[in-house]
C-alpha cells in the first residue's frame, strides 16, 4: 500500500510541474498576443500577398502568367519548326 501511495505522490508532483509549465506557456502566449495581435499579423500578410509588385511596379503574379504564356508560345513555335524540318 505504501508503494502505491508513493507512486501517487510522485505522479501528483509531476502533474503539478506540468501544470506550472503550462501556466508559464500560457502567460507567454498572452504576452505575445498582446504585443502582436494575431488579427493584425493576418491583416498585414493579406495586404502583402494581395499586391505583390516588383521594382517596376508590375504585379509579379501577372508577370508570372505572361512568362508562362510566352514559354508556351515558344514551345509551340519550336514544335512547328521541328515539324517543318521533317
WOVENQUI-V892776 format. One record per backbone hydrogen bond with DSSP energy under -1.0 kcal/mol. NH is the residue of the N-H (numbers start at 1). CO is the residue of the C=O. If there is no record, write none. Layout:
BEGIN
nh=NH co=CO
nh=NH co=CO
END
This chain:
BEGIN
nh=5 co=1
nh=6 co=2
nh=7 co=3
nh=8 co=4
nh=9 co=5
nh=10 co=6
nh=11 co=7
nh=12 co=8
nh=13 co=9
nh=14 co=10
nh=15 co=11
nh=16 co=12
nh=17 co=13
nh=18 co=14
nh=19 co=15
nh=20 co=16
nh=21 co=17
nh=22 co=18
nh=23 co=19
nh=24 co=20
nh=25 co=21
nh=26 co=22
nh=27 co=23
nh=28 co=24
nh=29 co=25
nh=30 co=26
nh=31 co=27
nh=32 co=28
nh=33 co=29
nh=34 co=30
nh=35 co=31
nh=36 co=32
nh=41 co=37
nh=42 co=38
nh=43 co=39
nh=44 co=40
nh=45 co=41
nh=46 co=42
nh=47 co=43
nh=48 co=44
nh=49 co=45
nh=50 co=46
nh=54 co=58
nh=57 co=54
nh=60 co=52
nh=63 co=59
nh=64 co=60
nh=65 co=61
nh=66 co=62
nh=67 co=63
nh=68 co=64
nh=69 co=65
nh=70 co=66
nh=71 co=67
nh=72 co=68
nh=73 co=69
nh=74 co=70
nh=75 co=71
nh=76 co=72
nh=77 co=73
nh=78 co=74
nh=79 co=75
nh=80 co=76
nh=81 co=77
nh=82 co=78
nh=83 co=79
nh=84 co=80
nh=85 co=81
END
